[in-house]
């Protein structure tokens, strides 16, 4: 094939496997980078080449050099797709070194980190008038207990930097405190000493049909060239996680909101976002944004 080859940076997820299958069936060469040869997309029949690299344990300069060395083994300039937040942030931070040997989306510098961080995303929503659940950002357990009366229980306790929280706890993304009495134990279970990385977010009641997702692509002028919306009927973990069943359904309000975010920030590339419909005020409220190719569809 003469098409542009694709390098998947991070291959151990079902979304990476989905990319390998979807593009491989079109005759596109797929090359995978992961720390283990047993990564899901590595085992796909469509994986043309495999490169083993443990990004988490290596110096950042060495990882940049490794990514560059991969392109020297491919006869055409490849498209680089980072399959995960930490890897996506890494590519964005080293865009100048990688842009000469890879093709990849390049939003306005700093935008990916701004959308990824739950505090700066909350502040962006406030500045743009985009509905989002009320959220507080305590710096300690005592501070959390002091400010929690500003919100009604139950509260969602989640990470400002979700990947950092998961590295600290194992696989726990968030937890729900149903009362003030439950908050200390939950906070301490998630808290990383000396690193304020937790947020308290209002819990919006609803059923499975109130969880909405959008996947979209924005060109270099932050114009939406594609968007699909759906209802997130099932997820893993069940309280909040990766989609396991989404039913496509049109929802123009959340497309409008995500387009507003893209225009305000100069976003370019694929993007996934989660919204929750709040029946109390008839609003779709933005929960999270993944400024990358996600796993909703």
PyMOL commands that set and color helices and strands:
alter all, ss='L'
color gray80, all
select helices_A, chain A and resi 14-24+40-43+55-57+60-71+85-93+95-98+111-116+118-128+141-150+162-169+180-190+208-210+252-265
alter helices_A, ss='H'
color red, helices_A
select strands_A, chain A and resi 6-9+30-34+47-52+78-82+102-103+135-136+155-159+174-177+198-202+211-218+224-236+242-248+269-278+283-290
alter strands_A, ss='S'
color yellow, strands_A
deselect
rebuild
show_as cartoon
